Amino acid sequence: MELMKFDTDRDYIVRGTAAGETVRAFAVRTTDTTAVARERHHTFPVITAALGRMLSAGAMMGAMMKGEKDKLTLLMKGDGPAGQITVTADSHGNVKGFVDNPSVTVPDKYPGKMDVGAAVGRGTLTVIMDLGLREPYNGQVEIQTGEIGDDLAYYFTVSEQTPSAVGVGVMVDTDSSVKHSGGFIIQMMPDAAEETIAAVESKISASEPVTTMMEKGMSPEDILQHFLGDLGLVINEKKPVRFHCDCSKERVAGALSTIQKSDLEEIIADGEEIEVKCHFCNTAYNFSIDELRDML
Ligand SMILES: [Zn+2]
């Protein structure tokens, strides 16, 4: 199989297997994706970190889906000041997301370590996979720490019965820009041997955070090699990842036309054009009074 060449300065995802396909693994660089999210939503550092971690997880979980039109939604609904974090991804590396409250500050866990868990709080993590079946798959677990990686590992283990290690991280620079964003997911298939599981567990428990590895210049392939090199890692696929929203004025109009008729009449009576923003990418669409009348 011919692998495409990728510029390591761009976001991409790799998928691999190890130990005779009894382990499957994903790693992703989302530095640009998270930077776009920060720019679109004007997120404060701890929210940049929370949203970036969710975007990394979304990109990797999107890559687990096989169908052309499959769609993944992650909802992290905690009682912390961030509110709900929503991320959606497809199977082609397109991911997008937003957070209820982008302008949040919480005290650091310790100097230099942002407390994402405190920003998220406790509540539920919901995973929805629309795989083109009659009913979308829907799994829900309680948020364990709000650090996102832990919560997703718990979700995979409890809800999908797939023991998994999830590491997602964002390093925010002193000027609040995104220095590194990325992550990995390593999953044990049902036929994984005990010694394979033990070998992966000891690697993971001794490992540095993913952003530290990225700071050292490690690529997604290097990260998987670090964990699974001894177990015969095979990289099967590489594909680009990007923050991408497929919204349009027509789609936003569709959402607008579902509001109460009386509310729409009221807006028209006010006589001023309105601006409606896409939640996911913050793009503003303007609707004139004539356009609103057409909707009625
Ligand atoms: Zn949009």
py3Dmol code that shows the C-alpha trace and the ligand (Angstrom):
import py3Dmol

protein = """\
ATOM      1  CA  MET A   1       0.000   0.000   0.000  1.00  0.00           C
ATOM      2  CA  GLU A   2       1.307   3.401  -1.017  1.00  0.00           C
ATOM      3  CA  LEU A   3       1.117   5.983   1.735  1.00  0.00           C
ATOM      4  CA  MET A   4       0.659   9.615   0.813  1.00  0.00           C
ATOM      5  CA  LYS A   5       3.379  11.981   1.935  1.00  0.00           C
ATOM      6  CA  PHE A   6       2.260  14.461   4.559  1.00  0.00           C
ATOM      7  CA  ASP A   7       3.779  17.674   5.665  1.00  0.00           C
ATOM      8  CA  THR A   8       4.405  17.238   9.397  1.00  0.00           C
ATOM      9  CA  ASP A   9       3.620  20.933   9.874  1.00  0.00           C
ATOM     10  CA  ARG A  10       0.014  20.224   8.986  1.00  0.00           C
ATOM     11  CA  ASP A  11      -2.716  18.423  10.859  1.00  0.00           C
ATOM     12  CA  TYR A  12      -3.184  14.787  10.052  1.00  0.00           C
ATOM     13  CA  ILE A  13      -4.244  11.530  11.594  1.00  0.00           C
ATOM     14  CA  VAL A  14      -2.603   8.126  11.464  1.00  0.00           C
ATOM     15  CA  ARG A  15      -4.215   4.787  12.101  1.00  0.00           C
ATOM     16  CA  GLY A  16      -2.273   1.660  12.901  1.00  0.00           C
ATOM     17  CA  THR A  17      -2.373  -1.809  14.357  1.00  0.00           C
ATOM     18  CA  ALA A  18       0.063  -3.768  16.497  1.00  0.00           C
ATOM     19  CA  ALA A  19       0.549  -7.208  18.043  1.00  0.00           C
ATOM     20  CA  GLY A  20      -0.971  -8.963  15.046  1.00  0.00           C
ATOM     21  CA  GLU A  21      -3.967  -6.607  14.833  1.00  0.00           C
ATOM     22  CA  THR A  22      -5.005  -7.297  18.443  1.00  0.00           C
ATOM     23  CA  VAL A  23      -4.280  -3.634  19.203  1.00  0.00           C
ATOM     24  CA  ARG A  24      -5.564  -0.729  17.152  1.00  0.00           C
ATOM     25  CA  ALA A  25      -4.312   2.790  17.513  1.00  0.00           C
ATOM     26  CA  PHE A  26      -4.828   6.340  16.309  1.00  0.00           C
ATOM     27  CA  ALA A  27      -2.737   9.465  16.733  1.00  0.00           C
ATOM     28  CA  VAL A  28      -3.459  12.958  15.533  1.00  0.00           C
ATOM     29  CA  ARG A  29      -1.951  16.400  15.257  1.00  0.00           C
ATOM     30  CA  THR A  30      -4.640  19.082  15.599  1.00  0.00           C
ATOM     31  CA  THR A  31      -2.523  22.168  16.277  1.00  0.00           C
ATOM     32  CA  ASP A  32      -3.955  24.114  13.312  1.00  0.00           C
ATOM     33  CA  THR A  33      -7.471  22.785  13.892  1.00  0.00           C
ATOM     34  CA  THR A  34      -7.449  23.969  17.510  1.00  0.00           C
ATOM     35  CA  ALA A  35      -5.905  27.295  16.462  1.00  0.00           C
ATOM     36  CA  VAL A  36      -8.797  27.841  14.031  1.00  0.00           C
ATOM     37  CA  ALA A  37     -11.300  26.915  16.751  1.00  0.00           C
ATOM     38  CA  ARG A  38      -9.692  29.395  19.130  1.00  0.00           C
ATOM     39  CA  GLU A  39      -9.788  32.142  16.498  1.00  0.00           C
ATOM     40  CA  ARG A  40     -13.409  31.469  15.541  1.00  0.00           C
ATOM     41  CA  HIS A  41     -14.727  31.270  19.088  1.00  0.00           C
ATOM     42  CA  HIS A  42     -12.325  33.653  20.891  1.00  0.00           C
ATOM     43  CA  THR A  43     -11.678  31.053  23.561  1.00  0.00           C
ATOM     44  CA  PHE A  44      -9.744  31.756  26.746  1.00  0.00           C
ATOM     45  CA  PRO A  45      -6.770  29.406  27.342  1.00  0.00           C
ATOM     46  CA  VAL A  46      -8.473  26.762  29.502  1.00  0.00           C
ATOM     47  CA  ILE A  47     -11.359  26.588  27.018  1.00  0.00           C
ATOM     48  CA  THR A  48      -8.924  26.412  24.091  1.00  0.00           C
ATOM     49  CA  ALA A  49      -7.457  23.376  25.864  1.00  0.00           C
ATOM     50  CA  ALA A  50     -10.837  21.774  26.564  1.00  0.00           C
ATOM     51  CA  LEU A  51     -12.154  22.335  23.035  1.00  0.00           C
ATOM     52  CA  GLY A  52      -8.852  21.259  21.454  1.00  0.00           C
ATOM     53  CA  ARG A  53      -8.869  18.001  23.408  1.00  0.00           C
ATOM     54  CA  MET A  54     -12.426  17.363  22.260  1.00  0.00           C
ATOM     55  CA  LEU A  55     -11.484  18.148  18.639  1.00  0.00           C
ATOM     56  CA  SER A  56      -8.585  15.671  18.791  1.00  0.00           C
ATOM     57  CA  ALA A  57     -10.861  12.989  20.211  1.00  0.00           C
ATOM     58  CA  GLY A  58     -13.535  13.794  17.630  1.00  0.00           C
ATOM     59  CA  ALA A  59     -11.085  13.558  14.732  1.00  0.00           C
ATOM     60  CA  MET A  60      -9.836  10.146  15.904  1.00  0.00           C
ATOM     61  CA  MET A  61     -13.290   8.770  16.663  1.00  0.00           C
ATOM     62  CA  GLY A  62     -14.505  10.071  13.312  1.00  0.00           C
ATOM     63  CA  ALA A  63     -11.711   8.056  11.699  1.00  0.00           C
ATOM     64  CA  MET A  64     -13.084   4.908  13.385  1.00  0.00           C
ATOM     65  CA  MET A  65     -16.254   5.183  11.294  1.00  0.00           C
ATOM     66  CA  LYS A  66     -16.272   3.539   7.905  1.00  0.00           C
ATOM     67  CA  GLY A  67     -19.179   5.037   5.961  1.00  0.00           C
ATOM     68  CA  GLU A  68     -18.809   7.992   3.605  1.00  0.00           C
ATOM     69  CA  LYS A  69     -21.649   9.874   5.309  1.00  0.00           C
ATOM     70  CA  ASP A  70     -21.165   8.668   8.900  1.00  0.00           C
ATOM     71  CA  LYS A  71     -21.214  11.402  11.494  1.00  0.00           C
ATOM     72  CA  LEU A  72     -19.962  11.496  15.058  1.00  0.00           C
ATOM     73  CA  THR A  73     -21.154  13.882  17.770  1.00  0.00           C
ATOM     74  CA  LEU A  74     -19.487  14.293  21.158  1.00  0.00           C
ATOM     75  CA  LEU A  75     -21.325  16.190  23.873  1.00  0.00           C
ATOM     76  CA  MET A  76     -19.516  16.971  27.086  1.00  0.00           C
ATOM     77  CA  LYS A  77     -22.184  18.372  29.350  1.00  0.00           C
ATOM     78  CA  GLY A  78     -20.653  19.249  32.697  1.00  0.00           C
ATOM     79  CA  ASP A  79     -21.721  21.595  35.480  1.00  0.00           C
ATOM     80  CA  GLY A  80     -18.488  23.610  35.270  1.00  0.00           C
ATOM     81  CA  PRO A  81     -18.276  27.202  33.967  1.00  0.00           C
ATOM     82  CA  ALA A  82     -17.524  26.050  30.376  1.00  0.00           C
ATOM     83  CA  GLY A  83     -21.052  24.714  29.903  1.00  0.00           C
ATOM     84  CA  GLN A  84     -21.547  22.169  27.169  1.00  0.00           C
ATOM     85  CA  ILE A  85     -18.809  21.383  24.666  1.00  0.00           C
ATOM     86  CA  THR A  86     -20.089  20.078  21.329  1.00  0.00           C
ATOM     87  CA  VAL A  87     -17.900  18.508  18.658  1.00  0.00           C
ATOM     88  CA  THR A  88     -18.877  16.768  15.450  1.00  0.00           C
ATOM     89  CA  ALA A  89     -16.662  14.909  13.009  1.00  0.00           C
ATOM     90  CA  ASP A  90     -17.014  12.888   9.843  1.00  0.00           C
ATOM     91  CA  SER A  91     -14.915   9.981   8.574  1.00  0.00           C
ATOM     92  CA  HIS A  92     -12.879  12.245   6.268  1.00  0.00           C
ATOM     93  CA  GLY A  93     -10.954  14.249   8.873  1.00  0.00           C
ATOM     94  CA  ASN A  94     -13.392  17.156   9.020  1.00  0.00           C
ATOM     95  CA  VAL A  95     -14.078  18.256  12.579  1.00  0.00           C
ATOM     96  CA  LYS A  96     -15.772  21.258  14.173  1.00  0.00           C
ATOM     97  CA  GLY A  97     -16.917  22.292  17.588  1.00  0.00           C
ATOM     98  CA  PHE A  98     -18.012  24.979  19.982  1.00  0.00           C
ATOM     99  CA  VAL A  99     -18.414  25.610  23.662  1.00  0.00           C
ATOM    100  CA  ASP A 100     -21.260  27.352  25.484  1.00  0.00           C
ATOM    101  CA  ASN A 101     -18.968  29.755  27.367  1.00  0.00           C
ATOM    102  CA  PRO A 102     -15.694  30.559  25.617  1.00  0.00           C
ATOM    103  CA  SER A 103     -14.596  33.310  28.046  1.00  0.00           C
ATOM    104  CA  VAL A 104     -13.888  31.273  31.152  1.00  0.00           C
ATOM    105  CA  THR A 105     -11.007  31.392  33.583  1.00  0.00           C
ATOM    106  CA  VAL A 106     -10.421  28.908  36.399  1.00  0.00           C
ATOM    107  CA  PRO A 107      -7.440  28.789  38.785  1.00  0.00           C
ATOM    108  CA  ASP A 108      -4.572  26.605  37.552  1.00  0.00           C
ATOM    109  CA  LYS A 109      -4.336  23.128  39.061  1.00  0.00           C
ATOM    110  CA  TYR A 110      -0.748  24.018  39.909  1.00  0.00           C
ATOM    111  CA  PRO A 111       1.472  26.709  38.390  1.00  0.00           C
ATOM    112  CA  GLY A 112       1.633  26.174  34.644  1.00  0.00           C
ATOM    113  CA  LYS A 113      -1.030  23.445  34.569  1.00  0.00           C
ATOM    114  CA  MET A 114      -4.495  24.455  33.429  1.00  0.00           C
ATOM    115  CA  ASP A 115      -7.438  22.833  35.209  1.00  0.00           C
ATOM    116  CA  VAL A 116      -9.591  21.630  32.318  1.00  0.00           C
ATOM    117  CA  GLY A 117     -11.468  19.304  34.689  1.00  0.00           C
ATOM    118  CA  ALA A 118     -12.601  22.258  36.794  1.00  0.00           C
ATOM    119  CA  ALA A 119     -13.772  24.175  33.705  1.00  0.00           C
ATOM    120  CA  VAL A 120     -15.798  21.169  32.524  1.00  0.00           C
ATOM    121  CA  GLY A 121     -17.119  19.933  35.891  1.00  0.00           C
ATOM    122  CA  ARG A 122     -19.206  16.798  36.364  1.00  0.00           C
ATOM    123  CA  GLY A 123     -22.139  15.584  34.330  1.00  0.00           C
ATOM    124  CA  THR A 124     -22.489  13.397  31.258  1.00  0.00           C
ATOM    125  CA  LEU A 125     -20.473  12.564  28.171  1.00  0.00           C
ATOM    126  CA  THR A 126     -22.646  11.523  25.254  1.00  0.00           C
ATOM    127  CA  VAL A 127     -21.377   9.910  22.064  1.00  0.00           C
ATOM    128  CA  ILE A 128     -23.741   9.793  19.087  1.00  0.00           C
ATOM    129  CA  MET A 129     -22.773   7.950  15.922  1.00  0.00           C
ATOM    130  CA  ASP A 130     -24.987   8.336  12.901  1.00  0.00           C
ATOM    131  CA  LEU A 131     -23.944   5.371  10.792  1.00  0.00           C
ATOM    132  CA  GLY A 132     -26.806   5.626   8.326  1.00  0.00           C
ATOM    133  CA  LEU A 133     -28.942   3.125  10.242  1.00  0.00           C
ATOM    134  CA  ARG A 134     -32.512   3.801  11.258  1.00  0.00           C
ATOM    135  CA  GLU A 135     -31.478   4.840  14.761  1.00  0.00           C
ATOM    136  CA  PRO A 136     -28.170   6.542  15.510  1.00  0.00           C
ATOM    137  CA  TYR A 137     -25.970   4.787  18.079  1.00  0.00           C
ATOM    138  CA  ASN A 138     -26.108   6.644  21.362  1.00  0.00           C
ATOM    139  CA  GLY A 139     -23.827   5.977  24.341  1.00  0.00           C
ATOM    140  CA  GLN A 140     -23.652   7.934  27.562  1.00  0.00           C
ATOM    141  CA  VAL A 141     -21.394   7.801  30.589  1.00  0.00           C
ATOM    142  CA  GLU A 142     -20.821   9.962  33.630  1.00  0.00           C
ATOM    143  CA  ILE A 143     -17.935  12.400  33.379  1.00  0.00           C
ATOM    144  CA  GLN A 144     -15.122  10.975  35.531  1.00  0.00           C
ATOM    145  CA  THR A 145     -12.652  13.848  35.820  1.00  0.00           C
ATOM    146  CA  GLY A 146     -13.636  16.328  33.118  1.00  0.00           C
ATOM    147  CA  GLU A 147     -10.096  16.080  31.731  1.00  0.00           C
ATOM    148  CA  ILE A 148     -11.670  14.584  28.564  1.00  0.00           C
ATOM    149  CA  GLY A 149      -9.023  11.904  27.878  1.00  0.00           C
ATOM    150  CA  ASP A 150      -9.971  10.032  31.069  1.00  0.00           C
ATOM    151  CA  ASP A 151     -13.649  10.427  30.311  1.00  0.00           C
ATOM    152  CA  LEU A 152     -13.313   9.012  26.801  1.00  0.00           C
ATOM    153  CA  ALA A 153     -11.216   6.084  28.043  1.00  0.00           C
ATOM    154  CA  TYR A 154     -13.992   5.365  30.530  1.00  0.00           C
ATOM    155  CA  TYR A 155     -16.608   5.644  27.767  1.00  0.00           C
ATOM    156  CA  PHE A 156     -14.791   3.142  25.507  1.00  0.00           C
ATOM    157  CA  THR A 157     -14.256   0.688  28.331  1.00  0.00           C
ATOM    158  CA  VAL A 158     -17.741   0.862  29.844  1.00  0.00           C
ATOM    159  CA  SER A 159     -20.001   1.701  26.928  1.00  0.00           C
ATOM    160  CA  GLU A 160     -18.226  -0.032  24.035  1.00  0.00           C
ATOM    161  CA  GLN A 161     -16.520  -2.761  26.114  1.00  0.00           C
ATOM    162  CA  THR A 162     -13.213  -1.847  24.488  1.00  0.00           C
ATOM    163  CA  PRO A 163     -10.425  -1.225  27.004  1.00  0.00           C
ATOM    164  CA  SER A 164      -8.729   1.922  25.722  1.00  0.00           C
ATOM    165  CA  ALA A 165      -6.116   4.480  26.621  1.00  0.00           C
ATOM    166  CA  VAL A 166      -6.860   8.013  25.480  1.00  0.00           C
ATOM    167  CA  GLY A 167      -4.357  10.851  25.678  1.00  0.00           C
ATOM    168  CA  VAL A 168      -5.375  14.274  24.409  1.00  0.00           C
ATOM    169  CA  GLY A 169      -3.588  17.520  25.111  1.00  0.00           C
ATOM    170  CA  VAL A 170      -3.234  21.161  24.154  1.00  0.00           C
ATOM    171  CA  MET A 171      -0.246  23.343  24.987  1.00  0.00           C
ATOM    172  CA  VAL A 172      -1.236  26.997  25.065  1.00  0.00           C
ATOM    173  CA  ASP A 173       1.603  29.482  24.608  1.00  0.00           C
ATOM    174  CA  THR A 174       2.203  32.513  26.856  1.00  0.00           C
ATOM    175  CA  ASP A 175       0.471  34.731  24.264  1.00  0.00           C
ATOM    176  CA  SER A 176      -2.603  32.420  24.435  1.00  0.00           C
ATOM    177  CA  SER A 177      -1.949  30.981  20.963  1.00  0.00           C
ATOM    178  CA  VAL A 178      -1.984  27.230  20.377  1.00  0.00           C
ATOM    179  CA  LYS A 179       1.529  25.781  20.477  1.00  0.00           C
ATOM    180  CA  HIS A 180       0.619  22.098  20.234  1.00  0.00           C
ATOM    181  CA  SER A 181      -2.585  20.103  20.092  1.00  0.00           C
ATOM    182  CA  GLY A 182      -2.929  16.405  19.532  1.00  0.00           C
ATOM    183  CA  GLY A 183      -3.629  13.010  20.970  1.00  0.00           C
ATOM    184  CA  PHE A 184      -3.761   9.262  20.692  1.00  0.00           C
ATOM    185  CA  ILE A 185      -6.180   6.416  21.287  1.00  0.00           C
ATOM    186  CA  ILE A 186      -4.917   2.866  21.833  1.00  0.00           C
ATOM    187  CA  GLN A 187      -7.512   0.112  21.978  1.00  0.00           C
ATOM    188  CA  MET A 188      -7.345  -3.542  22.952  1.00  0.00           C
ATOM    189  CA  MET A 189      -9.284  -5.856  20.698  1.00  0.00           C
ATOM    190  CA  PRO A 190     -11.058  -8.807  22.381  1.00  0.00           C
ATOM    191  CA  ASP A 191      -8.303 -11.234  21.348  1.00  0.00           C
ATOM    192  CA  ALA A 192      -5.428  -9.146  22.786  1.00  0.00           C
ATOM    193  CA  ALA A 193      -3.085 -11.275  24.922  1.00  0.00           C
ATOM    194  CA  GLU A 194      -2.548 -10.469  28.608  1.00  0.00           C
ATOM    195  CA  GLU A 195       1.135  -9.719  28.025  1.00  0.00           C
ATOM    196  CA  THR A 196       0.241  -7.308  25.198  1.00  0.00           C
ATOM    197  CA  ILE A 197      -2.160  -5.444  27.475  1.00  0.00           C
ATOM    198  CA  ALA A 198       0.444  -5.342  30.255  1.00  0.00           C
ATOM    199  CA  ALA A 199       3.160  -4.090  27.875  1.00  0.00           C
ATOM    200  CA  VAL A 200       0.950  -1.249  26.582  1.00  0.00           C
ATOM    201  CA  GLU A 201      -0.216  -0.320  30.077  1.00  0.00           C
ATOM    202  CA  SER A 202       3.312  -0.012  31.407  1.00  0.00           C
ATOM    203  CA  LYS A 203       4.359   2.157  28.420  1.00  0.00           C
ATOM    204  CA  ILE A 204       1.386   4.432  28.940  1.00  0.00           C
ATOM    205  CA  SER A 205       1.782   4.807  32.689  1.00  0.00           C
ATOM    206  CA  ALA A 206       5.473   5.731  32.228  1.00  0.00           C
ATOM    207  CA  SER A 207       4.744   8.144  29.389  1.00  0.00           C
ATOM    208  CA  GLU A 208       4.978  11.921  29.245  1.00  0.00           C
ATOM    209  CA  PRO A 209       1.956  14.004  28.229  1.00  0.00           C
ATOM    210  CA  VAL A 210       1.278  14.050  24.504  1.00  0.00           C
ATOM    211  CA  THR A 211       2.068  17.777  24.242  1.00  0.00           C
ATOM    212  CA  THR A 212       5.510  17.141  25.801  1.00  0.00           C
ATOM    213  CA  MET A 213       6.138  14.564  23.082  1.00  0.00           C
ATOM    214  CA  MET A 214       5.010  17.076  20.451  1.00  0.00           C
ATOM    215  CA  GLU A 215       7.256  19.747  21.986  1.00  0.00           C
ATOM    216  CA  LYS A 216      10.140  17.330  21.441  1.00  0.00           C
ATOM    217  CA  GLY A 217       9.208  17.206  17.755  1.00  0.00           C
ATOM    218  CA  MET A 218       7.425  13.858  17.775  1.00  0.00           C
ATOM    219  CA  SER A 219       4.937  13.324  14.934  1.00  0.00           C
ATOM    220  CA  PRO A 220       1.738  11.255  15.266  1.00  0.00           C
ATOM    221  CA  GLU A 221       3.680   8.285  13.829  1.00  0.00           C
ATOM    222  CA  ASP A 222       6.455   8.805  16.394  1.00  0.00           C
ATOM    223  CA  ILE A 223       3.889   8.823  19.207  1.00  0.00           C
ATOM    224  CA  LEU A 224       2.418   5.496  18.088  1.00  0.00           C
ATOM    225  CA  GLN A 225       5.932   4.131  17.557  1.00  0.00           C
ATOM    226  CA  HIS A 226       6.784   5.148  21.130  1.00  0.00           C
ATOM    227  CA  PHE A 227       3.886   3.141  22.548  1.00  0.00           C
ATOM    228  CA  LEU A 228       3.690   0.254  20.096  1.00  0.00           C
ATOM    229  CA  GLY A 229       7.076   0.034  18.355  1.00  0.00           C
ATOM    230  CA  ASP A 230       8.013  -3.048  20.375  1.00  0.00           C
ATOM    231  CA  LEU A 231       4.740  -4.712  19.420  1.00  0.00           C
ATOM    232  CA  GLY A 232       5.175  -4.605  15.657  1.00  0.00           C
ATOM    233  CA  LEU A 233       3.333  -1.379  14.872  1.00  0.00           C
ATOM    234  CA  VAL A 234       1.998  -1.128  11.314  1.00  0.00           C
ATOM    235  CA  ILE A 235       0.726   2.252  10.093  1.00  0.00           C
ATOM    236  CA  ASN A 236      -2.260   1.516   7.837  1.00  0.00           C
ATOM    237  CA  GLU A 237      -3.553   4.949   6.955  1.00  0.00           C
ATOM    238  CA  LYS A 238      -2.766   8.659   7.037  1.00  0.00           C
ATOM    239  CA  LYS A 239      -5.164  11.437   6.219  1.00  0.00           C
ATOM    240  CA  PRO A 240      -5.428  15.180   6.710  1.00  0.00           C
ATOM    241  CA  VAL A 241      -7.517  16.706   9.496  1.00  0.00           C
ATOM    242  CA  ARG A 242      -9.027  20.180   9.457  1.00  0.00           C
ATOM    243  CA  PHE A 243     -11.524  22.395  11.220  1.00  0.00           C
ATOM    244  CA  HIS A 244     -14.275  22.523   8.666  1.00  0.00           C
ATOM    245  CA  CYS A 245     -17.871  23.675   8.907  1.00  0.00           C
ATOM    246  CA  ASP A 246     -20.338  22.873   6.147  1.00  0.00           C
ATOM    247  CA  CYS A 247     -22.791  25.608   7.082  1.00  0.00           C
ATOM    248  CA  SER A 248     -24.393  27.871   4.493  1.00  0.00           C
ATOM    249  CA  LYS A 249     -26.966  30.629   4.446  1.00  0.00           C
ATOM    250  CA  GLU A 250     -29.561  28.084   3.278  1.00  0.00           C
ATOM    251  CA  ARG A 251     -28.867  25.807   6.249  1.00  0.00           C
ATOM    252  CA  VAL A 252     -28.990  28.634   8.740  1.00  0.00           C
ATOM    253  CA  ALA A 253     -32.243  29.784   7.104  1.00  0.00           C
ATOM    254  CA  GLY A 254     -33.565  26.263   7.575  1.00  0.00           C
ATOM    255  CA  ALA A 255     -32.845  26.484  11.296  1.00  0.00           C
ATOM    256  CA  LEU A 256     -34.347  29.961  11.445  1.00  0.00           C
ATOM    257  CA  SER A 257     -37.579  28.831   9.794  1.00  0.00           C
ATOM    258  CA  THR A 258     -38.161  26.348  12.631  1.00  0.00           C
ATOM    259  CA  ILE A 259     -38.606  29.108  15.215  1.00  0.00           C
ATOM    260  CA  GLN A 260     -42.087  30.146  16.297  1.00  0.00           C
ATOM    261  CA  LYS A 261     -44.056  31.949  13.600  1.00  0.00           C
ATOM    262  CA  SER A 262     -44.988  34.666  16.109  1.00  0.00           C
ATOM    263  CA  ASP A 263     -41.311  35.229  16.923  1.00  0.00           C
ATOM    264  CA  LEU A 264     -40.488  35.589  13.248  1.00  0.00           C
ATOM    265  CA  GLU A 265     -43.395  38.012  12.810  1.00  0.00           C
ATOM    266  CA  GLU A 266     -42.077  40.030  15.709  1.00  0.00           C
ATOM    267  CA  ILE A 267     -38.603  40.258  14.137  1.00  0.00           C
ATOM    268  CA  ILE A 268     -40.185  41.409  10.863  1.00  0.00           C
ATOM    269  CA  ALA A 269     -42.304  43.984  12.698  1.00  0.00           C
ATOM    270  CA  ASP A 270     -39.108  45.398  14.212  1.00  0.00           C
ATOM    271  CA  GLY A 271     -38.097  46.215  10.650  1.00  0.00           C
ATOM    272  CA  GLU A 272     -34.372  45.591  10.988  1.00  0.00           C
ATOM    273  CA  GLU A 273     -32.326  42.924   9.265  1.00  0.00           C
ATOM    274  CA  ILE A 274     -30.951  40.304  11.595  1.00  0.00           C
ATOM    275  CA  GLU A 275     -27.663  38.489  11.921  1.00  0.00           C
ATOM    276  CA  VAL A 276     -27.622  34.777  12.700  1.00  0.00           C
ATOM    277  CA  LYS A 277     -24.393  33.036  13.595  1.00  0.00           C
ATOM    278  CA  CYS A 278     -23.516  29.404  13.008  1.00  0.00           C
ATOM    279  CA  HIS A 279     -22.840  27.850  16.430  1.00  0.00           C
ATOM    280  CA  PHE A 280     -20.048  25.681  15.127  1.00  0.00           C
ATOM    281  CA  CYS A 281     -17.897  28.188  13.262  1.00  0.00           C
ATOM    282  CA  ASN A 282     -19.320  31.573  14.309  1.00  0.00           C
ATOM    283  CA  THR A 283     -19.841  32.686  10.689  1.00  0.00           C
ATOM    284  CA  ALA A 284     -22.482  35.422  10.594  1.00  0.00           C
ATOM    285  CA  TYR A 285     -25.322  35.370   8.062  1.00  0.00           C
ATOM    286  CA  ASN A 286     -27.536  38.390   7.527  1.00  0.00           C
ATOM    287  CA  PHE A 287     -31.217  38.127   6.711  1.00  0.00           C
ATOM    288  CA  SER A 288     -33.121  41.080   5.318  1.00  0.00           C
ATOM    289  CA  ILE A 289     -36.752  41.728   6.181  1.00  0.00           C
ATOM    290  CA  ASP A 290     -37.731  40.545   2.686  1.00  0.00           C
ATOM    291  CA  GLU A 291     -35.895  37.257   3.204  1.00  0.00           C
ATOM    292  CA  LEU A 292     -37.576  36.781   6.578  1.00  0.00           C
ATOM    293  CA  ARG A 293     -40.978  37.463   4.983  1.00  0.00           C
ATOM    294  CA  ASP A 294     -40.281  34.786   2.398  1.00  0.00           C
ATOM    295  CA  MET A 295     -39.723  32.304   5.207  1.00  0.00           C
ATOM    296  CA  LEU A 296     -43.155  32.929   6.711  1.00  0.00           C
TER     297      LEU A 296
END
"""
ligand_1 = """\
1
ZN
Zn -20.637 26.978 10.412
"""
view = py3Dmol.view(width=600, height=400)
view.addModel(protein, "pdb")
view.setStyle({"model": 0}, {"cartoon": {"style": "trace"}})
view.addModel(ligand_1, "xyz")
view.setStyle({"model": 1}, {"stick": {}})
view.zoomTo()
view.show()
